[in-house]
């Protein structure tokens, strides 16, 4: 990635949600290295402030922090307020979470929060920030999705459905915004070395081919202009190319076996 050209096209500032850890923190670090000023959003204010201090000291960029929980419908208004006066050319809607296990065992309140964070928030954030991008005539949008959005995933029904929404949103916006000079990418990572697995009741030791958050974020930035959808990692792409080429019933049975095999017994922690 030519950082000068990238900054010229998508700078001078980027908004990253879910920036306190994992892929979001990796996006923040890579963009700061490229010279972007940042607006970082996450629930955990202490982690955001630590990261902001790190990036400001290392790269002499301006970092604004907005502590907000995207499960709260009012969070987008808070983010918009924090963004006033910031020339955001790149929106990275990365915040999200998953639920694993039998669908009937999920708590209704957690499923409602999942839909708000994974679906409503990126839809509302793009609605909020696209007018300014269109006025500039250049910029980009990255929506962090998942390979699970490419098909139904047994024992991950709500999450997979939410990421199918994200993929559709990204592809639709790409079709709308390409003529206006706005690049849109739905990023589909596979297993990534973050805290999300343990939080969903998956033993990370059972997962193969896990990618680092930095590698996933770097591939997304490199492929932003090649939207609308990008599967991070050749192994992930090969696996889902094979699954999507199978009769759907066979693919779903195989995925059910795969997810069942990595789920920890209920209540057990890795």
Secondary structure as UniProt FT lines:
FT   HELIX           3..10
FT   STRAND          13..17
FT   TURN            19..20
FT   HELIX           22..33
FT   TURN            34..35
FT   STRAND          37..42
FT   HELIX           45..59
FT   STRAND          63..67
FT   TURN            70..71
FT   TURN            73..74
FT   HELIX           75..82
FT   TURN            83..85
FT   STRAND          88..93
FT   HELIX           103..105
FT   HELIX           108..115
FT   HELIX           116..120
FT   HELIX           121..136
FT   STRAND          139..144
FT   HELIX           147..150
FT   TURN            154..155
FT   HELIX           157..177
FT   HELIX           178..180
FT   STRAND          182..188
FT   HELIX           196..199
FT   TURN            200..201
FT   HELIX           204..206
FT   HELIX           213..222
FT   HELIX           224..226
FT   STRAND          229..231
FT   HELIX           234..244
FT   HELIX           248..262
FT   TURN            266..267
//
